[in-house]
């Protein structure tokens, strides 16, 4: 069996990247609009590039790497312009060029052996398996929760309303490619057949004697063992059946309020995905420079200006309470850690209040 990563050119000139084990069928689905997601409202679409891989993990890795490329790099790949791709790849933030060029050429200059794409190994990421999910919008929300924390492979077991489901796309909020590549199975046993570590998420043991772990404990185990892992979630209304739990190696239970132990599907997924991501070296949000704190002299000037305005307004009354009130005011104004610009702005506000004028 072979797998493909591919690029489509949409009617609006944008590019869509995906992967599949049946390129012809997947292309027909994109062209007909049966797949809810990015390409549906951008038809007609055209297949402009594809590459064959021996495993799904390699194809998915190729898709994810290309998704992060600029338009210039994608067009160089489509044109098979390796020199242009090489130049476009020279960036401290880009993946290794020797990894990138393996996609179509098979090898790079000065390298006699093919190089595999090597982002975070997909096989090391846990699968998210939804058993008999009921609502398409919950499947979409689960996909969104997965992608927030770097998980990309969803498997569905006998979804109640069939698949694909038109209600899933809008709820995915941009995680459409996870829905596009989601695999559907008739039984949970089939869905986790290639997994060595299966965690059944449930608030109750349901009469099955198995080790019980928290999401944090399960995440640590997944990062330390070999073989594929899966988090298994049951239907929204009733959760996993006893037969489903019996297939798992361990039970995963979230410490929760015993008087209200109800989590919706996406909440349960995001708890597990978050705990896994804490050890996955995902990028942190950009830190905003708040500016250097203002020196004490500037704070003293601001406090003095406050006190003068309040004195003139008769605020410090009765007089014997004035020292304590001023001390409280000083504590209040020195708490936030104002920077230079903030102090200047606030002093401008105080000046305007102390000398009002019509404009």
VOBA-1610 file (N, C-alpha, C; in pm, whole numbers, padded with zeros to 5 digits, always signed):
BEGIN
Unk+00085-00120+00000Unk+00000+00000+00000Unk+00088+00124+00000Unk+00054+00223-00080Unk+00132+00346-00087Unk+00048+00464-00039Unk+00118+00569+00000Unk+00053+00690+00050Unk+00108+00809-00027Unk+00029+00915-00033Unk+00068+01033-00111Unk+00053+01161-00030Unk+00148+01251-00044Unk+00130+01391-00005Unk+00102+01467-00134Unk+00019+01571-00126Unk-00019+01639-00251Unk-00046+01787-00226Unk-00038+01863-00336Unk-00071+02006-00333Unk-00177+02032-00440Unk-00281+02105-00401Unk-00386+02147-00494Unk-00379+02298-00512Unk-00401+02344-00635Unk-00417+02487-00660Unk-00565+02516-00668Unk-00613+02609-00584Unk-00755+02642-00579Unk-00789+02754-00677Unk-00919+02774-00697Unk-00966+02873-00794Unk-00920+03014-00758Unk-00900+03042-00628Unk-00857+03176-00587Unk-00704+03191-00588Unk-00634+03088-00638Unk-00489+03095-00649Unk-00415+03045-00526Unk-00486+03013-00419Unk-00421+02962-00298Unk-00388+02813-00315Unk-00307+02761-00224Unk-00266+02621-00229Unk-00319+02546-00107Unk-00357+02422-00132Unk-00403+02333-00025Unk-00313+02211-00024Unk-00264+02171+00093Unk-00176+02055+00105Unk-00244+01947+00187Unk-00234+01823+00143Unk-00295+01713+00215Unk-00219+01584+00194Unk-00271+01477+00252Unk-00213+01345+00226Unk-00326+01241+00224Unk-00303+01128+00158Unk-00407+01027+00142Unk-00345+00894+00102Unk-00423+00788+00117Unk-00379+00658+00068Unk-00447+00623-00065Unk-00531+00713-00115Unk-00598+00692-00244Unk-00610+00828-00313Unk-00509+00864-00388Unk-00501+00999-00444Unk-00615+01026-00540Unk-00649+00930-00624Unk-00754+00951-00724Unk-00889+00979-00658Unk-00922+00898-00557Unk-01049+00917-00487Unk-01051+01048-00411Unk-00943+01080-00342Unk-00938+01204-00265Unk-00949+01326-00356Unk-00884+01322-00472Unk-00894+01432-00567Unk-01039+01450-00614Unk-01107+01339-00642Unk-01247+01345-00685Unk-01335+01405-00574Unk-01304+01371-00449Unk-01381+01427-00337Unk-01361+01578-00326Unk-01238+01624-00345Unk-01213+01768-00343Unk-01287+01837-00458Unk-01281+01778-00575Unk-01341+01841-00693Unk-01493+01845-00685Unk-01553+01744-00623Unk-01699+01739-00614Unk-01753+01823-00499Unk-01667+01858-00405Unk-01710+01937-00289Unk-01767+01854-00177Unk-01752+01722-00184Unk-01807+01636-00079Unk-01730+01652+00051Unk-01602+01695+00043Unk-01523+01718+00163Unk-01549+01859+00216Unk-01597+01866+00338Unk-01621+01996+00400Unk-01488+02052+00447Unk-01456+02171+00404Unk-01329+02229+00445Unk-01282+02336+00350Unk-01152+02356+00346Unk-01091+02468+00276Unk-01124+02470+00127Unk-01116+02355+00061Unk-01130+02353-00085Unk-01274+02362-00134Unk-01369+02336-00047Unk-01509+02327-00092Unk-01557+02456-00157Unk-01521+02569-00099Unk-01566+02699-00153Unk-01463+02762-00245Unk-01360+02684-00283Unk-01255+02738-00370Unk-01238+02653-00495Unk-01343+02585-00533Unk-01339+02506-00657Unk-01359+02595-00778Unk-01311+02552-00896Unk-01245+02423-00923Unk-01102+02420-00870Unk-01056+02299-00841Unk-00921+02281-00791Unk-00841+02196-00889Unk-00710+02208-00880Unk-00622+02136-00973Unk-00507+02072-00896Unk-00479+01945-00923Unk-00364+01878-00861Unk-00238+01926-00930Unk-00147+01988-00854Unk-00026+02043-00916Unk+00102+01973-00871Unk+00092+01892-00764Unk+00211+01820-00719Unk+00170+01705-00629Unk+00242+01594-00638Unk+00220+01483-00546Unk+00349+01403-00535Unk+00363+01332-00425Unk+00478+01244-00404Unk+00430+01119-00332Unk+00491+01007-00362Unk+00451+00879-00305Unk+00543+00841-00189Unk+00484+00785-00083Unk+00558+00743+00035Unk+00517+00601+00072Unk+00603+00534+00143Unk+00576+00395+00179Unk+00491+00382+00305Unk+00486+00487+00388Unk+00407+00481+00511Unk+00322+00608+00525Unk+00214+00595+00600Unk+00128+00711+00625Unk+00203+00817+00705Unk+00286+00773+00799Unk+00359+00870+00882Unk+00448+00960+00796Unk+00515+00901+00694Unk+00600+00981+00606Unk+00517+01078+00522Unk+00403+01030+00471Unk+00317+01117+00390Unk+00264+01233+00473Unk+00221+01204+00595Unk+00170+01310+00681Unk+00280+01407+00720Unk+00401+01354+00745Unk+00513+01442+00776Unk+00542+01536+00660Unk+00534+01482+00536Unk+00554+01566+00418Unk+00450+01674+00408Unk+00323+01638+00432Unk+00215+01736+00428Unk+00238+01848+00529Unk+00271+01811+00652Unk+00288+01911+00757Unk+00406+02002+00731Unk+00513+01946+00674Unk+00629+02030+00644Unk+00595+02132+00536Unk+00530+02086+00430Unk+00497+02177+00319Unk+00397+02284+00364Unk+00305+02248+00453Unk+00209+02346+00503Unk+00278+02468+00564Unk+00395+02446+00623Unk+00466+02556+00686Unk+00552+02637+00590Unk+00556+02598+00463Unk+00638+02669+00366Unk+00570+02794+00314Unk+00649+02886+00265Unk+00597+03005+00198Unk+00544+02968+00061Unk+00467+03057+00002Unk+00415+03035-00132Unk+00530+03016-00232Unk+00637+03093-00213Unk+00752+03086-00302Unk+00815+02947-00301Unk+00828+02890-00184Unk+00886+02757-00173Unk+00795+02651-00233Unk+00664+02664-00209Unk+00570+02568-00266Unk+00575+02572-00419Unk+00581+02691-00476Unk+00584+02702-00623Unk+00714+02649-00680Unk+00824+02663-00606Unk+00951+02605-00651Unk+00943+02453-00650Unk+00877+02396-00550Unk+00859+02251-00544Unk+00771+02203-00658Unk+00661+02274-00683Unk+00570+02236-00791Unk+00642+02238-00925Unk+00729+02340-00945Unk+00802+02352-01072Unk+00924+02261-01077Unk+00951+02190-00968Unk+01070+02105-00957Unk+01198+02185-00983Unk+01195+02310-00937Unk+01310+02398-00950Unk+01392+02387-00821Unk+01482+02289-00819Unk+01553+02259-00695Unk+01647+02371-00652Unk+01706+02442-00748Unk+01796+02552-00713Unk+01718+02665-00646Unk+01600+02695-00702Unk+01516+02800-00645Unk+01464+02758-00506Unk+01430+02630-00493Unk+01385+02580-00364Unk+01497+02590-00261Unk+01618+02561-00305Unk+01733+02569-00215Unk+01752+02711-00165Unk+01742+02809-00254Unk+01758+02948-00213Unk+01645+02991-00119Unk+01523+02948-00150Unk+01408+02986-00068Unk+01411+02920+00069Unk+01491+02816+00081Unk+01497+02742+00207Unk+01602+02794+00302Unk+01684+02889+00258Unk+01791+02939+00345Unk+01729+03033+00447Unk+01698+02980+00563Unk+01635+03056+00671Unk+01664+02986+00801Unk+01688+03064+00904Unk+01713+03004+01035Unk+01590+02933+01087Unk+01472+02970+01035Unk+01349+02909+01085Unk+01305+02792+00999Unk+01372+02767+00887Unk+01329+02662+00795Unk+01382+02527+00835Unk+01312+02418+00795Unk+01367+02286+00817Unk+01491+02267+00733Unk+01569+02165+00764Unk+01688+02134+00687Unk+01654+02114+00540Unk+01731+02175+00452Unk+01705+02161+00309Unk+01720+02016+00265Unk+01818+01946+00322Unk+01836+01807+00281Unk+01714+01725+00315Unk+01643+01761+00422Unk+01518+01694+00454Unk+01410+01733+00355Unk+01405+01862+00319Unk+01297+01911+00234Unk+01302+01853+00094Unk+01420+01845+00034Unk+01429+01805-00107Unk+01401+01658-00129Unk+01395+01582-00024Unk+01365+01440-00040Unk+01226+01420-00098Unk+01140+01522-00083Unk+01001+01508-00124Unk+00984+01463-00269Unk+01063+01518-00359Unk+01043+01482-00498Unk+01170+01432-00565Unk+01284+01492-00535Unk+01405+01454-00605Unk+01464+01325-00550Unk+01433+01294-00423Unk+01484+01172-00363Unk+01618+01191-00297Unk+01698+01285-00343Unk+01827+01312-00280Unk+01869+01455-00308Unk+01968+01501-00237Unk+02013+01638-00252Unk+02155+01641-00305Unk+02198+01761-00342Unk+02333+01774-00395Unk+02434+01729-00291Unk+02529+01644-00334Unk+02634+01600-00245Unk+02590+01494-00147Unk+02468+01442-00161Unk+02417+01341-00070Unk+02379+01219-00151Unk+02437+01107-00121Unk+02414+00987-00201Unk+02299+00902-00151Unk+02243+00937-00036Unk+02132+00857+00015Unk+02011+00945+00036Unk+01889+00890+00012Unk+01768+00968+00033Unk+01757+01012+00178Unk+01702+01130+00197Unk+01680+01181+00332Unk+01531+01189+00359Unk+01491+01146+00475Unk+01350+01152+00511Unk+01318+01287+00573Unk+01194+01329+00553Unk+01146+01449+00620Unk+01144+01421+00769Unk+01189+01515+00848Unk+01201+01484+00989Unk+01151+01596+01079Unk+01021+01630+01072Unk+00966+01713+01177Unk+00942+01622+01296Unk+00863+01667+01394Unk+00834+01580+01507Unk+00777+01450+01455Unk+00834+01336+01493Unk+00791+01208+01440Unk+00642+01187+01465Unk+00566+01169+01355Unk+00423+01151+01370Unk+00388+01025+01447Unk+00468+00921+01430Unk+00438+00796+01498Unk+00453+00808+01649Unk+00521+00914+01695Unk+00537+00934+01839Unk+00417+01007+01899Unk+00333+01064+01816Unk+00216+01136+01864Unk+00101+01039+01891Unk+00028+01057+01999Unk-00087+00970+02023Unk-00199+00998+01924Unk-00273+00894+01890Unk-00392+00908+01807Unk-00508+00953+01895Unk-00604+01019+01836Unk-00729+01049+01904Unk-00837+00964+01837Unk-00897+00876+01913Unk-00998+00784+01859Unk-01133+00818+01921Unk-01228+00855+01839Unk-01363+00889+01885Unk-01456+00773+01851Unk-01512+00712+01953Unk-01596+00594+01935Unk-01742+00635+01930Unk-01807+00604+01820Unk-01949+00634+01796Unk-01987+00778+01831Unk-01908+00875+01784Unk-01942+01016+01812Unk-02078+01050+01753Unk-02152+01137+01821Unk-02291+01163+01782Unk-02308+01289+01697Unk-02240+01396+01732Unk-02261+01524+01664Unk-02139+01566+01584Unk-02162+01604+01459Unk-02052+01649+01374Unk-01978+01767+01433Unk-02051+01859+01497Unk-01984+01978+01552Unk-01889+01940+01665Unk-01921+01834+01739Unk-01829+01790+01845Unk-01702+01727+01786Unk-01717+01660+01673Unk-01599+01606+01606Unk-01509+01721+01559Unk-01571+01825+01504Unk-01495+01941+01460Unk-01425+02010+01576Unk-01493+02025+01689Unk-01431+02087+01806Unk-01317+02002+01860Unk-01332+01871+01852Unk-01223+01783+01895Unk-01101+01801+01806Unk-01123+01816+01674Unk-01012+01839+01581Unk-00941+01970+01614Unk-01017+02072+01646Unk-00959+02201+01683Unk-00874+02186+01808Unk-00927+02114+01908Unk-00853+02093+02033Unk-00724+02016+02007Unk-00729+01918+01919Unk-00609+01840+01884Unk-00500+01930+01827Unk-00537+02009+01725Unk-00437+02088+01655Unk-00379+02197+01743Unk-00457+02247+01840Unk-00404+02345+01936Unk-00277+02294+02001Unk-00270+02163+02023Unk-00157+02108+02097Unk-00078+02005+02015Unk-00083+02019+01882Unk+00009+01947+01796Unk-00030+01807+01756Unk-00151+01762+01788Unk-00196+01629+01746Unk-00273+01640+01616Unk-00253+01545+01525Unk-00308+01561+01390Unk-00380+01437+01336Unk-00376+01327+01407Unk-00435+01205+01351Unk-00558+01163+01432Unk-00674+01170+01365Unk-00802+01134+01425Unk-00855+01008+01358Unk-00911+00921+01440Unk-00979+00803+01388Unk-01120+00798+01445Unk-01216+00763+01362Unk-01356+00760+01401Unk-01407+00617+01394Unk-01481+00577+01496Unk-01540+00443+01499Unk-01692+00458+01487Unk-01746+00417+01374Unk-01891+00417+01349Unk-01960+00545+01393Unk-01922+00661+01336Unk-01991+00785+01373Unk-02141+00775+01345Unk-02222+00822+01436Unk-02367+00802+01427Unk-02427+00853+01297Unk-02383+00970+01252Unk-02443+01032+01133Unk-02359+01012+01008Unk-02269+00912+01010Unk-02186+00886+00893Unk-02072+00986+00882Unk-01993+00966+00778Unk-01878+01054+00756Unk-01849+01064+00607Unk-01814+01185+00556Unk-01796+01312+00627Unk-01927+01371+00675Unk-01917+01460+00771Unk-02033+01525+00832Unk-02022+01675+00809Unk-02120+01737+00742Unk-02110+01880+00709Unk-02106+01972+00830Unk-02147+01923+00947Unk-02145+02008+01067Unk-02008+02015+01133Unk-01916+01929+01089Unk-01786+01924+01155Unk-01695+02039+01113Unk-01696+02074+00986Unk-01603+02174+00932Unk-01604+02307+01003Unk-01722+02373+01016Unk-01723+02505+01081Unk-01670+02502+01224Unk-01697+02394+01297Unk-01652+02385+01436Unk-01502+02361+01447Unk-01441+02311+01340Unk-01297+02284+01345Unk-01216+02412+01344Unk-01276+02522+01296Unk-01213+02654+01301Unk-01072+02655+01244Unk-01053+02593+01127Unk-00921+02595+01064Unk-00846+02464+01073Unk-00895+02370+01152Unk-00829+02239+01162Unk-00892+02140+01064Unk-00934+02192+00950Unk-01008+02110+00853Unk-00928+01992+00801Unk-00796+02008+00789Unk-00719+01900+00730Unk-00722+01775+00819Unk-00741+01792+00949Unk-00754+01677+01037Unk-00882+01600+01003Unk-00989+01673+00976Unk-01114+01609+00936Unk-01100+01543+00799Unk-01031+01612+00708Unk-01013+01558+00573Unk-00943+01423+00573Unk-00849+01405+00663Unk-00770+01283+00663Unk-00814+01184+00771Unk-00920+01215+00843Unk-00969+01124+00947Unk-01008+00990+00886Unk-00969+00883+00952Unk-01002+00749+00906Unk-01122+00696+00982Unk-01206+00619+00914Unk-01327+00564+00974Unk-01316+00413+00983Unk-01352+00358+01099Unk-01346+00214+01122Unk-01481+00166+01174Unk-01508+00038+01152Unk-01634-00018+01201Unk-01626-00052+01349Unk-01510-00094+01395Unk-01496-00134+01535Unk-01375-00067+01599Unk-01379-00057+01730Unk-01266+00001+01803Unk-01144-00088+01788Unk-01165-00219+01786Unk-01051-00311+01771Unk-00976-00283+01643Unk-01047-00254+01534Unk-00982-00221+01407Unk-00909-00088+01417Unk-00969+00008+01486Unk-00912+00143+01493Unk-00780+00146+01569Unk-00763+00058+01666Unk-00641+00061+01748Unk-00554-00062+01723Unk-00576-00129+01611Unk-00503-00252+01583Unk-00352-00233+01577Unk-00307-00114+01535Unk-00163-00090+01523Unk-00106-00018+01646Unk-00183-00009+01753Unk-00140+00065+01872Unk-00099-00031+01984Unk+00013+00000+02046Unk+00062-00082+02157Unk+00018-00028+02293Unk-00027+00097+02296Unk-00063+00162+02422Unk-00197+00232+02402Unk-00302+00177+02460Unk-00437+00227+02439Unk-00495+00270+02574Unk-00538+00395+02581Unk-00593+00452+02704Unk-00742+00480+02683Unk-00826+00416+02762Unk-00970+00439+02755Unk-01007+00549+02853Unk-01063+00657+02804Unk-01099+00769+02891Unk-01239+00748+02945Unk-01250+00745+03076Unk-01380+00723+03139Unk-01374+00771+03282Unk-01487+00815+03336Unk-01491+00859+03475Unk-01518+00742+03568Unk-01553+00627+03511Unk-01580+00510+03593Unk-01503+00391+03539Unk-01474+00294+03623Unk-01403+00174+03579Unk-01495+00078+03506Unk-01625+00092+03528Unk-01724+00010+03458Unk-01699-00139+03475Unk-01659-00180+03593Unk-01645-00322+03621Unk-01524-00389+03559Unk-01434-00311+03499Unk-01315-00367+03435Unk-01194-00335+03523Unk-01118-00437+03560Unk-01002-00417+03645Unk-00879-00390+03560Unk-00837-00266+03557Unk-00720-00225+03479Unk-00647-00114+03554Unk-00519-00093+03525Unk-00449+00021+03586Unk-00517+00152+03549Unk-00521+00243+03643Unk-00585+00373+03621Unk-00478+00482+03629Unk-00476+00572+03529Unk-00378+00680+03524Unk-00449+00812+03498Unk-00381+00920+03530Unk-00430+01055+03497Unk-00375+01094+03359Unk-00428+01201+03298Unk-00372+01247+03170Unk-00223+01277+03179Unk-00178+01334+03290Unk-00036+01366+03306Unk+00049+01239+03309Unk+00002+01138+03382Unk+00076+01011+03389Unk+00079+00942+03253Unk-00034+00944+03183Unk-00040+00883+03050Unk+00054+00953+02953Unk+00060+01086+02961Unk+00148+01162+02872Unk+00294+01126+02894Unk+00333+01113+03021Unk+00471+01075+03051Unk+00503+00937+02995Unk+00409+00846+03008Unk+00432+00712+02955Unk+00449+00714+02804Unk+00363+00788+02735Unk+00366+00791+02589Unk+00500+00844+02539Unk+00554+00944+02609Unk+00683+00999+02568Unk+00801+00907+02598Unk+00779+00806+02680Unk+00890+00720+02720Unk+00888+00581+02661Unk+00781+00546+02588Unk+00769+00410+02536Unk+00777+00410+02384Unk+00797+00292+02328Unk+00795+00274+02184Unk+00660+00219+02142Unk+00626+00239+02015Unk+00497+00191+01965Unk+00393+00300+01966Unk+00292+00284+01885Unk+00185+00383+01874Unk+00097+00383+01998Unk+00044+00502+02030Unk-00045+00518+02145Unk-00175+00581+02099Unk-00280+00556+02174Unk-00411+00611+02138Unk-00488+00650+02263Unk-00552+00768+02257Unk-00650+00809+02357Unk-00788+00778+02297Unk-00868+00704+02369Unk-00998+00661+02317Unk-01109+00731+02395Unk-01201+00793+02323Unk-01311+00869+02384Unk-01444+00811+02338Unk-01540+00804+02428Unk-01669+00745+02396Unk-01771+00846+02347Unk-01892+00798+02317Unk-02000+00886+02270Unk-02033+00994+02373Unk-02083+01107+02324Unk-02110+01221+02411Unk-02207+01188+02523Unk-02310+01110+02493Unk-02416+01089+02592Unk-02378+00988+02700Unk-02316+00878+02661Unk-02298+00768+02755Unk-02153+00731+02782Unk-02059+00779+02703Unk-01920+00740+02721Unk-01894+00600+02669Unk-01777+00548+02697Unk-01737+00416+02647Unk-01815+00305+02717Unk-01848+00202+02640Unk-01911+00083+02696Unk-01804-00006+02759Unk-01849-00099+02840Unk-01757-00190+02908Unk-01671-00266+02807Unk-01731-00306+02695Unk-01656-00379+02592Unk-01546-00292+02533Unk-01572-00162+02520Unk-01471-00071+02467Unk-01354-00059+02566Unk-01387-00041+02693Unk-01284-00025+02795Unk-01200-00152+02805Unk-01262-00267+02784Unk-01190-00393+02795Unk-01080-00406+02691Unk-01090-00333+02580Unk-00987-00338+02476Unk-00862-00258+02513Unk-00875-00166+02607Unk-00765-00077+02640Unk-00664-00144+02732Unk-00543-00090+02732Unk-00441-00137+02825Unk-00458-00072+02962Unk-00501+00057+02960Unk-00519+00129+03086Unk-00642+00219+03077Unk-00692+00255+03195Unk-00804+00349+03204Unk-00747+00487+03239Unk-00792+00588+03168Unk-00749+00725+03193Unk-00866+00802+03255Unk-00845+00852+03374Unk-00949+00924+03445Unk-00897+01060+03490Unk-00977+01162+03470Unk-00940+01298+03509Unk-00988+01324+03650Unk-00900+01369+03740Unk-00947+01411+03874Unk-01048+01524+03857Unk-01168+01505+03907Unk-01275+01600+03875Unk-01372+01610+03991Unk-01448+01716+03994Unk-01549+01737+04097Unk-01645+01617+04101Unk-01648+01542+04211Unk-01734+01423+04216Unk-01882+01455+04206Unk-01919+01580+04235Unk-02059+01617+04227Unk-02099+01665+04088Unk-01998+01684+04001Unk-02029+01723+03862Unk-01914+01677+03774Unk-01920+01553+03731Unk-01810+01493+03656Unk-01832+01490+03507Unk-01908+01584+03453Unk-01942+01583+03312Unk-01848+01672+03231Unk-01772+01612+03141Unk-01689+01686+03046Unk-01745+01664+02906Unk-01747+01770+02823Unk-01786+01744+02685Unk-01668+01686+02609Unk-01694+01638+02489Unk-01594+01563+02414Unk-01467+01646+02389Unk-01482+01769+02342Unk-01366+01852+02311Unk-01286+01884+02437Unk-01355+01905+02549Unk-01284+01932+02675Unk-01198+01813+02715Unk-01252+01694+02701Unk-01176+01574+02736Unk-01055+01558+02645Unk-01074+01584+02516Unk-00964+01573+02420Unk-00854+01674+02453Unk-00894+01797+02483Unk-00795+01902+02504Unk-00715+01877+02633Unk-00776+01816+02734Unk-00702+01783+02855Unk-00589+01685+02825Unk-00621+01582+02749Unk-00519+01481+02716Unk-00413+01538+02622Unk-00458+01615+02522Unk-00364+01672+02425Unk-00270+01771+02493Unk-00322+01850+02585Unk-00239+01948+02655Unk-00131+01881+02738Unk-00169+01778+02811Unk-00070+01709+02895Unk+00039+01647+02809Unk+00001+01592+02694Unk+00103+01536+02604Unk+00194+01647+02551Unk+00137+01762+02518Unk+00214+01870+02454Unk+00318+01930+02547Unk+00299+01919+02679Unk+00391+01982+02773Unk+00533+01927+02762Unk+00546+01806+02709Unk+00678+01747+02690Unk+00715+01736+02543Unk+00640+01804+02456Unk+00662+01790+02312Unk+00736+01907+02251Unk+00783+02001+02331Unk+00863+02115+02284Unk+00790+02196+02178Unk+00660+02219+02198Unk+00587+02307+02107Unk+00632+02450+02130Unk+00619+02532+02026Unk+00660+02672+02039Unk+00566+02746+02132Unk+00622+02832+02215Unk+00542+02915+02304Unk+00497+03040+02229Unk+00383+03099+02269Unk+00341+03225+02207Unk+00449+03330+02222Unk+00455+03419+02125Unk+00555+03525+02127Unk+00539+03611+02252Unk+00649+03635+02320Unk+00646+03719+02440Unk+00646+03866+02399Unk+00551+03940+02449Unk+00542+04082+02417Unk+00633+04162+02509Unk+00712+04249+02449Unk+00801+04334+02528Unk+00719+04441+02598Unk+00716+04436+02729Unk+00636+04531+02806Unk+00711+04660+02836Unk+00835+04666+02794Unk+00913+04786+02820Unk+00977+04782+02958Unk+01086+04855+02973Unk+01155+04859+03102Unk+01072+04935+03205Unk+01072+04888+03331Unk+00998+04961+03435Unk+01051+05103+03449Unk+00962+05194+03477Unk+01002+05334+03496Unk+01089+05345+03620Unk+01191+05433+03619Unk+01273+05454+03739Unk+01191+05516+03852Unk+01239+05501+03971Unk+01165+05546+04088Unk+01136+05696+04084Unk+01228+05774+04025Unk+01208+05919+04019Unk+01082+05954+03940Unk+01056+05880+03833Unk+00935+05907+03754Unk+00810+05869+03831Unk+00818+05759+03906Unk+00703+05719+03988Unk+00675+05824+04095Unk+00782+05875+04156Unk+00765+05978+04260Unk+00698+06102+04202Unk+00736+06140+04080Unk+00673+06256+04017Unk+00525+06232+03993Unk+00490+06112+03949Unk+00349+06078+03925Unk+00270+06079+04055Unk+00328+06022+04161Unk+00259+06018+04290Unk+00238+06160+04344Unk+00341+06244+04330Unk+00330+06383+04377Unk+00220+06456+04300Unk+00209+06429+04171Unk+00106+06494+04091Unk-00033+06449+04135Unk-00046+06321+04163Unk-00173+06269+04215Unk-00210+06341+04346Unk-00114+06346+04437Unk-00141+06404+04568Unk-00181+06551+04558Unk-00112+06624+04468Unk-00144+06766+04451Unk-00287+06785+04402Unk-00326+06707+04302Unk-00462+06717+04250Unk-00565+06681+04356Unk-00535+06578+04433Unk-00630+06535+04536Unk-00637+06635+04651Unk-00522+06697+04684Unk-00522+06804+04787Unk-00615+06916+04744Unk-00600+06961+04619Unk-00681+07072+04568Unk-00829+07036+04563Unk-00857+06906+04549Unk-00997+06863+04542Unk-01055+06834+04679Unk-00973+06850+04787Unk-01021+06824+04923Unk-01040+06677+04954Unk-00962+06593+04887Unk-00980+06449+04904Unk-00927+06400+05039Unk-00817+06457+05086Unk-00754+06409+05209Unk-00823+06468+05332Unk-00935+06405+05368Unk-01015+06452+05482Unk-01069+06331+05556Unk-01065+06331+05685Unk-01012+06436+05774Unk-00860+06440+05771Unk-00801+06551+05810Unk-00655+06570+05800Unk-00573+06464+05873Unk-00625+06413+05987Unk-00545+06316+06062Unk-00534+06182+05990Unk-00620+06159+05890Unk-00614+06035+05813Unk-00531+06050+05686Unk-00485+06173+05658Unk-00414+06198+05532Unk-00289+06111+05516Unk-00202+06094+05617Unk-00082+06012+05598Unk-00115+05868+05559Unk-00214+05808+05627Unk-00252+05670+05595Unk-00310+05660+05454Unk-00391+05758+05416Unk-00452+05756+05282Unk-00345+05771+05174Unk-00246+05860+05200Unk-00138+05878+05103Unk-00052+05750+05091Unk-00034+05681+05203Unk+00043+05557+05200Unk-00031+05451+05117Unk-00163+05443+05134Unk-00242+05349+05055Unk-00234+05383+04906Unk-00240+05514+04877Unk-00230+05559+04738Unk-00094+05521+04678Unk+00012+05540+04757Unk+00146+05506+04709Unk+00155+05355+04681Unk+00103+05273+04772Unk+00106+05127+04750Unk+00031+05089+04623Unk-00080+05157+04601Unk-00160+05128+04481Unk-00084+05164+04355Unk-00018+05279+04353Unk+00047+05328+04232Unk+00181+05260+04204Unk+00238+05195+04303Unk+00366+05128+04279Unk+00350+04979+04253Unk+00230+04925+04262Unk+00208+04783+04239Unk+00224+04739+04094Unk+00167+04811+03996Unk+00163+04757+03859Unk+00297+04744+03790Unk+00401+04817+03833Unk+00528+04813+03761Unk+00520+04892+03631Unk+00475+05016+03639Unk+00458+05101+03521Unk+00589+05114+03443Unk+00578+05115+03310Unk+00696+05147+03231Unk+00697+05298+03202Unk+00803+05344+03137Unk+00823+05488+03115Unk+00706+05549+03038Unk+00662+05482+02931Unk+00553+05538+02850Unk+00423+05545+02928Unk+00396+05444+03009Unk+00272+05442+03087Unk+00270+05556+03189Unk+00384+05581+03253Unk+00390+05690+03350Unk+00365+05824+03281Unk+00429+05843+03166Unk+00410+05969+03093Unk+00265+05986+03051Unk+00202+05876+03005Unk+00063+05883+02961Unk-00028+05919+03078Unk-00009+05853+03191Unk-00095+05881+03306Unk-00075+06022+03358Unk+00048+06072+03356Unk+00071+06208+03400Unk+00005+06308+03304Unk+00001+06273+03176Unk-00070+06358+03082Unk-00219+06362+03111Unk-00275+06246+03150Unk-00416+06240+03188Unk-00441+06328+03311Unk-00354+06318+03410Unk-00370+06398+03532Unk-00361+06547+03502Unk-00269+06584+03414Unk-00256+06726+03377Unk-00382+06776+03311Unk-00440+06691+03225Unk-00564+06731+03156Unk-00678+06746+03255Unk-00685+06658+03353Unk-00790+06668+03454Unk-00770+06790+03544Unk-00643+06824+03571Unk-00615+06938+03659Unk-00631+07071+03590Unk-00623+07073+03456Unk-00637+07197+03379Unk-00731+07174+03262Unk-00857+07148+03291Unk-00951+07118+03182Unk-00970+07239+03091Unk-00988+07208+02962Unk-01016+07314+02866Unk-01105+07258+02756Unk-01193+07343+02708Unk-01283+07299+02601Unk-01209+07303+02468Unk-01243+07214+02378Unk-01178+07210+02246Unk-01281+07231+02137
//
